[in-house]
Amino acid sequence: MLSLLRAITALAFVRLVVAGVSERRYSGIPNTFPSLLSCSSQVPVFSCENASLIQNTCCSPTPGGLVLATQFWDTHTGLEEQGQKLPKGSWTIHGLWPDNCDGYVCPDTYVWALHAEAFCMTKTNGVCRSFQQYCDFSRQYDPAPSPATLSDGTIIPPWEGPGVDTFIKDFGLNKFWINQGAPNAAFWAHEFSKHATCTSTFDVKCYGPDYKEHEEVINFFDAAIRAFHRYPSFDILAASGIVPSNKTSYTLQQITTAINTQIGVTPFIGCSHNGTVLSELWYFHHVLGTEQYGSFKPLDSTSPSTCSQTAPIWYFERTPSSEQEVRA
């Protein structure tokens, strides 16, 4: 039975890789994929659910197996005159984050360690979430690391070389991965350096002896875009009558219900301005296989919403000059 299971798994990995290659060739993305042949001998298991069975960390994100696909709702970029605009009718990418699986008991108040390796936010049942960041300084391309130091006092060296946009081929990043107040490339570099370097399936060793420099960078951006498109947040909300408006507000319950009825779980719903302005969505998952091509199992958020439970929540319209038509 185990041999049959491994054979099925191997075939599934081959199909995933072939599908990924076909998609990249269609969209013009370079062939940048890890070597997954050895994964066929590993018992398939969802990340965080039985880590003892994960022998090869290139085959499953470990220890950061609680994977978050995160999105922003902004109303402007501040760089519209330079052509940096938001995608009309769509939220934008924040990132693809590898949270750790190790829940632990927290105090009853929020704790946010801005200059530490991890932070925790309380949950109703007292379980925290933690993560690592900036795990490989040899692949640190962030010109302005945030935080600037790790919890042990180590200073994260700012990247002073060329931007990541100079060594990756643009395959849609400028469509949906949009920064606010600074060029897009700085944001992409931040997300890769802070999060992807702590995701085991993007480790350089996973790409085998034929690895080419920056191959995993392109692979990460490709994976983040793919994860983003799993959740068309704008359309999900609009289908329940929740559309951007400067005149009509909504309740947290309305927003929660609109999303939950479509994906079966409740993401983290983030609000700014004392919990009254909708700004973020974080979709949580366990992953069977790699972050690049694996199967994402949606989960309820392990972090409580920062939106008001009682006050009206505003989902503001964008300035028309801040948007542009895009195609996925």
C-alpha positions, 0 to 999 in steps of 0.5 A: 500500500505504501509503495502504491501511495508513493507512486501516486504521489510521484505522479502527482508531483510530475503533473504539478511540475508539468502544469507549472512549466506549461503555465510559465511557457504560456505566460513567458515566465522562465523555467525556474523550478526546483528538483522534486524527484526525491519527493516521490519517496516521502510519505505525503502529508500536509504541513504542520499536521505530522512534521515527523514524516517530513524528511526532505524540507525541499518537499514541504515548507518546514518549519514555516508550514502555516502558509499565508497568502496576504492581500492589500486594499489601497486607494492610491500609490503616491506614484501615479505620475510615474505610472505605478497604479493599482489594478482596477477591480482587484485587491493587490498582493502583499506576500506569501508568508511562512508562519511556524506551526508552534502554537503557544499560550499568549497573554491576553494583550497584543504583543508585537515585537517589531524588532524581533524574529517573531511576533504573536497576536492573541487568539480567542483560545490563547494560541499565538502565531510566530514566524522567522524572518531574513533567514539568509543574508546571502540572499538579502535584497531588501534596501530598507530591512524592516525590522532593521535588527533581529531579536539577538541584536544582529543588524540586517545589512541593507542591500546596496546592489541593483534592484530585483527588477534588474535580474528578474523578468517581469511576468505580471508583478507590476500588475498586481504586486503594487507598493505604496509610496515607493517603487514596486521593486523595493516591495518585492525585494522586501517580501522575498528577503524577509519571507522566502528566505525562511521558506524551506522549499525555496532554499537554493539546495532544492534546485539541484546542481544546475541551479542558476543564480536568482532562480528561486527568486523568480520561482517565489514571485511566480508562487506568490502570484499563483497563490494570490489568484486563488482568492479573487477577493474583490469579486467574492465581496462584490458578489455579496453586495460589498463594493468599494464606496465612500457613502456606504459602510459595512459590518465585520459580520457582513464581510466575514460571511461574504468570504466564509460562504465562498471559501469555507473558512474565515481569513484574517480581516485587517482594518486600519484607523481604529478598526474602521477602514478595511485594508488587508486579508490574510488567507491561511493554509496547510500545504501538501507538497511545496509552496510552489505547486502543492495543494493548499488547504484553507484554514481559519485565521489564527489571528483575530480581526483588527476590525471593529466588532461594532463600528461601521467599516469603510471599504473606500473607493479608489481615486480613478486616476490611481487605477488601471485596467489589467489582465491576469 
